[in-house]
Amino acid sequence: MNANTLRRLVAIFVAAAAMGMGGMSGMGGIGSAHAQMPDVQKDIEAREEGMAYHIGVLAYIYAYPAVDLMHVMGKETRHVADRQQVYAPVNQFFNYRFLAAPGASGDLRGANNDTVYFTAWVDLAAGPVVLETPDTAGRYYTIGVTDLYAETEHIGRRTTGTHAGRFLLAPPGWQGTVPKGMRLIRNTTPVVYLIGRMYSAGDADLAEANRLIDAFHLSPLDPSKSLTPRSFPVREDLNRVEFFTWMNRILREGPRHPGEAALMAQFDRIGVGPDKVFDLDKASPAVRRGLEQAVTEGARLVALAAREELTPGWIVRRDLGTYGYNYLGRASVVRTGTSANRAEENLYPAALFSSDGKLLNGGRRYTIRFEKGQLPPVDAFWSIAVYDARDHQLISNPIRRYSIGDRTPGLEFAADGSLTLYLQADEPAQGKHNWLPTPRGVFYLVARLYQPRKAALDGTYQMPPLQVVEGN
């Protein structure tokens, strides 16, 4: 402690003592025998605990995506006893090889039934990595290149075309030369998550879809450098104070946006920011108490944020994959899934309530009527899928139809050009053509608009309401 700091503290303590006696009047001022110095240590600890709690809540919300994704990376890329399935090592693709169906979705939540998923965790700490893509001859595919804060860029049909390509995934701050014929993709964190979706027309088309996926390849830009990854933790309960240890490591390894400098300075004040090395074992009891409270409150706020848009009608978020300063919004998205595509790539209208404001339930029957010329406006394709609200999985049904859309064979349009879809547990009197089976219990819908047009993106186009069939 330097001399100036000491003098300031003495002045503060003297003033506090004077205030504790009721000022300078009547009793002889500071010299009174009744004057008592404040419990300085107690006050310091109270301040430390309060600061750790209040700043810690914001820190938890800010870093939730990064810590969660790093734990998922550890879980999916290295084997620890028999606690989880290992998909593929870091810097290698994993191909799910199937279209999601009841009982066949892996650990995917709310998976689509339109595309085959393939993923890779890429560690750029040793230098840039080259991604090679095959010629898909016009077939729709997209790869979301997602940083640890769930910000996503896209490679694929909409953005880069379907011809064979070579892309250079560069770490933060890289200043090298991009080889001829490669397209540079700069990343803001040294770890990125690639999640790909390859269109498949159904089970008969899976072999070709998988052949194309297997042609995607990752390799180091410098062949002399190994792609051997660093060690990452297996996913654990994020409601523990150890959360801040991993947050601090991530912030130190990955520089943040210049516009967040003031926020990082606040995180530094409680020891978890990028300019500090946080050691939970050396943290004071007061700081630890504050951070423990912060984890509890932060987790509660992230969980509640996922519910704020649960309203009747179709819920459409157009900020997915690019959140700016909406830290709570991006945390709530990552809590329910590892990442999401940008709206320009896929739009995801979701519905939990019918037009009368009640939760969707298999004990009732519903219709969705598209007037002539009012099908979802897309440059690729669209679908609607039903999910069990209890486990977010697709629904088993006798006709094995897990989504319905513009590629569903046999759809029947009315004489006036309209299209009515029937959503119910039992086969409708109108037949199977336009039937999307529902479960007996509570469910929700997700529509997917692949490469949505401007009218869908700016809200000019609205999905038609879910009408309750009379006689329910």
N, C-alpha and C positions, 0 to 999 in steps of 0.2 A: 504494500500500500504506500503510495507516494505522499509527500507532505500536504499537497493541496487537497487530496482526497480525505486525508485524516482531518484537516481543518474543517472541511465541509461536514463531515460526520459529527464532529464535536458540536458544531453550530446547530445541527439538526437535533441532537440529543438534548442540548441545553434548552432549545425552544420547546421540545416535547415535555421536558421536566417542568418548565414554567407553565405550560398549558395544563399540565396535570394538577397544579396547585391553584388553578383559577386565576392565573396571571400574576402581575407584580404588585397588586394593590393589597393593602390591609394587613397582610401576614408577614411582611418583610421580604417579599420576593423570593429569589432563588435561595437565599440564605436561611429560609425557614427550616426548622427542624422537621416539619411535616413533608418536605419535598422528597419525592422518590423518583429515582431514575427508571425509565421504562424497561421492560424485559426485552432488551435488544435482540437477543438470540431468537426469542419466540417470534418477534416481528419479522425478522429476516426469513425464518422458516415459513411463516405464513405467506410472505410475498413469493418465495420460491415455489411453494406449492400452488399458489394461485396462478402464477405465470405459467408454470408447467401445464396446469390444467387448461387454461384458456387458449394459450398458443398451441398446446398439444392437440386440442380438438380440431383446429384448423389443419394442423400438420397431418393428423390421421386422415382427414377427408382428402387433403391434397395428394398424399402418397399412397392411398389405398390401391389405386390401379397398379402402380409399379410394384408394390410389395406382393400383391395378389398374383400378378403375372409372373413374377420371379419364382414364387412358390409353385405355381402351376408348371413352370418350366422345369424346376427340379423334380417334380413329381413325374412328369411325362418323359424325361430324358435319362434318368438313371435309376437303377434298381436298388431298392432298400428292403431287404428281407422279402416278404410277400405282401407288402402293404399296398402296392399299386401296379398297374400295368405299365410297362415301358413301351412307348410308341416307337421312337427312333432316337438315336443319339443326337446331340446338338449338331447343327449344320448338315443334317440329312432330312429328306422328306419322308413323311409317313403318309401312306395312302389308305384311307378307310375301306376302299374297294367295294362299297355297297351304297345303295340308296337307303336313306334312313327309313325305318319301318318299326312297328311295334316290336319291342324286344331286340331290335337290331340297330341301335343308335349309339352304341358305345357310351361315353359319358357326355355326349352332346345333349344340350337342353334346348328344346324347341327347334330341333334340326329340321331343315327343309327336306322335302321328298322329290326335289327337282334336279339336284346336282349331287355329284360325288365329292366329298370333302377330302382335301389333302393339306397337310400342315408341316411346318418346320420352324424350329427355334434356331435363330442365327446369332452367334456371338462374334461381334466385329472387333473385339479387343486386340486381336493379332493383326488386324488390317482388313481391307476390303474383301468382299466375297462376291464371286461372279454367279449370277443366276442365269441359266440357259433355259429357254422355253421353246417347245416344238411348234411347228405349224399345225394349227387345229382346223385349217381349211374352213374358216367361218364359224366353227362351233363356238358357242358362248363359253367363256371361262373368265374368271377374275381371280386375282391374288391380291388380298389386302396386306399391305406392308405396314405393320402396326408397331409403333414404338411403345415403351413401357408406360406411357401416359394415355394409351388408347387412341392416339391420333393416327389416322390411316391415310395412306396413299394407295393408288391402285395401278396394277399392271393387268392388261387383259383386253378383251374385245372392244370395250368402250374407249379406253384411254390410249392403248398402244397397238391395237389391231391383233390379228390372229396369226400373222406370219411368224416364223421362227425368229427369236430375238435373243440378245445378250444384254444383261443389265448389271451394272456395277453398284452393289450395295456398299456404301461408304460409311465409316464411323464418324462421329462428331469431329469437326475440325480438320478432316482429311484434306490435304492440299496437293495430292499427286496428279499425275497425268492420266486422263481417261483414254484407254486404248481405242483405236479406231474401230468403229462398228458397235461400240457399247454405249448404252444410255445410262447416265449417272443418276442414282437415286441417293440423295443425302439423307442421313438419319440423325435424329436428335438424341438418341440414346445408344449405347454400345451393344445393346441387346434388342433384337427386333423379332416379332412373331409374324410368320407368313401363314395366312389361312387362305387356301384356294378352294374354289368351287368350279367343278367341270360339269357342264350340262350332259345329262343322259336321258334318252327318250324312254327309258324303262329297262327292265331286266335284260331284254334282248340286246340292248345297246351298251350294256355294262362293259363287255370285253373291249370295245373300241375306246370307251371313255377311260378305262384303266390303262390301256396301252399308251394313250396320250399322257396321262398323269405320270406314268413311269418314265417318260422321256424328260421330265423336268429335272434339272441337276444343279447342285451347288458345288463350287470349288474355290480355293483361295486364288486371289489375283496373282500373288507371288507363289509359284509352285514350291519354293524352298521353305515356305512357312506352313506349318501344320495347322489344321483346323481343330486340333485338340482343344476342347473347351475348358473353361475354368469350372471350379466346383460351385454349385448352387444348391440352396436348401430344398428339402422336400417340403411340400405345402403343409403348413400347420394351422392351428386355430389362430385367425387374425385378431381375435379379441384378447390377446395377451400383450403385456407391456413390451415383450421382446420385439414387437412390431417396429419400435423406434430404432432398434439396432440395425435392422435391415433397411429401413428408410434412410438412415444416415449413410450406410454403405452405398446405396444406390445414388444418392445425391452427390456423394464425393466422386463417384465414378462417371456420372453422366451430367455434364453442365446443363443448366436450365436456360430458359429464354431470358434475354436481357431485361425484359419488362417485369420480371419477377424478382428482381434484385432486392427490393424492399421486403418482400415476403420471406426470401431466404435469410435476410438479416434477422427477422423475428425468430425463425427457426433456430438460428445460431444462438440466440439469447438463452434458449433452454437446452442448448448442447446438441441438437439433432440436425442442424443445418449443414450445408456443404463445406463450410470452413472449420468445422469442428470434427473431432473423432469421438464419437459417443461410446462410452463404456458403461453399460447398465450396472455392472458390479461396483463401479466407483461413484455412481450417482448418489447424491445425498438422499436420506430417507424422505425428505420433503419433496424433492423433485420426483422421486419414484412414486410417491403417493399421488402427486398431481397427474403424472402420466398414466397411472392406472385408472384414474377417474376419466381421463381424456379418451382412453381406448374404449371404455364402456359407453361414454356419451357419443363418441364419433361413430361407433358401430351402430348405435341406435339411430342416429341421424341418417346414415347411409341406407339403412333398412327402410326408414320412413320415406325417404326421397323416392324410392321405387313405387310408392303408392300415390304420389301426389296427383298423377294424371289419370287415376282410375275413375273415369266418368262415362256416362252413357254415350253411345255413338262410337265411331272409329277413332282411335287414338293414333295420331301420326306425329312422330318426332322427326324433324328435318335437320337436327344438329348432330346426328350420330356420326362418329368418326372424326369430328372436328368440333371441339368443345370450347375453345378459347379459355376464358376465365371461369367457366361454369364447372368448378371443381366437384361440387356435390352431384351434379348431373352425370358427369363421366364416371364417378365412383359408383353410382347406382346402376349404370349400364354394365360395368365390369362385374359387379356383384352377381348379376344374373347371367353373365356369359363373358368369355374372355375378351371379345371385341365385337365391333359391328362395322359393317360397310357404310360408306358415305351414302347420303340420300341419292346423289346423282347415279350411284351404281345400283343400289337396291333401296326401295322404299318399303317400309314394313307397317302398314296400317294394322292395328290390332283391336279386337273387340271383346269385351267381357260382359257387356250388358246388351239386352235387346232394346228396341225403341221405347218400351214402357218402363225402362229404368231398372229392370230386374236382372240378376245374374243369369247368364246362359245356363240352361239345365236340360239334360237329356229327357226329362219328363215332359218337356214342351216341344212344339214343332215350330220351325222358323222358315222364312223364305228371304232370299235376296234377289231383287228384280233389277236387272240392268235394262234400261230403255234402249231402243234402237240407237246405235252410234255412241252409246255411253259405256262401253266396256273399258276397263282400265287402260289408259293411254301409255303404251310402252314401245320401245324399239327392240325389245327382245321377246319376253313372254311374261305371263302372270299366272298366279295360282292362289288358292285359298286352302289352308289346312286347319284341322281341328286338333286341339291338344287337351289332354286331361289336366284339369287345374291342379290336381294333387301332385303330379310328378313331372309335368311339362313334356310328356311323351305322346307320340302319335297313338291313335286309337285302333285297336283290332276291330275288324268288321268282316262280315261274310263275303263282301265283294272285293276285299283287299284294295279299297280306294282310300288313299291316305291324303290326297289333295285333289282339287278340281280346278280347272282353268282352261285357258285357250288351247291347250294341247290334249285335253281329255277327249278320247274318241267317242263319237256317238252323241254329243250334246245336241239337244233339240231346241230350236228357236221357235218362238210363236209366229203366227202369221204376220203380226205387225213388226217383226224383227227384234222383239225383246227377248231376253234370256232370263228365266227364273230358275234359281238354284233352290233345292229343298234340303234343309238341314234338320235331321231328326234321327232317332234311334232305330225306328222300324222303316222298312221300305215304304215309300209313299205310294198312294194310289196311282200317281202319274207314271210310276215305273222307276227303273234304276238310272235312266239316262242322265238326269240332272241331280242325282242324289249324292250328297256328301254325308255319310253316316256319322252320328254323334254318339258319345257314351251315354250311359244312364244317369250319370252324376253331373257335377259342375264341370264346365269346359270353357275354353276360350278359342278365339279364331286369330290367325295371323294371315293376312294377305301379303303377297310378295309381288312387287312390281320391279322386274329386272330391266334396267336401263329405262327408268320412267321418263316420260316427256315433260316439257315445261309446265303443262297444265296441272300435272300431278305434283310437281315440285313447288309451284307457287300457290297451291291450294285452290286454283280455279276449278279443278276437277275434284269432286267429292265422291267417296264410295257410297253406294246406296245403303239405306238403313236395314237393319235386321227386323223384319216384321214378324210378329207372333201370329201364327195361324189360328183363326177363330175356332173355338171348341176345345182349346187346351184345358 
